[in-house]
Amino acid sequence: MSKYKYEIILYWSKEDETFIAEVPELPGCAADGVTYGEAIANVEVIIQEWIETAKKLGRPVPKPKGRLVFA
């Protein structure tokens, strides 16, 4: 399970014929993958890169809203 607690919206893009994973709390943060699992794995890398880039640029990193709770 990911160490990040950001909401991820995952959907199939018929136009691109791939799964798209978007992170609404991190503007512009999205990835794709041929499979559901690949899209999730790819977006986790992009989340890390998004956070690292924001910190380097001195920009704020939003805290996860915590709407999703895992037991």
Secondary structure, DSSP 4 states (H G I P E B T S, - for coil): --S-----EEEEETTTTEEEEE-TTSTT-EEEESSHHHHHHHHHHHHHHHHHHHHHTT---PPP-------
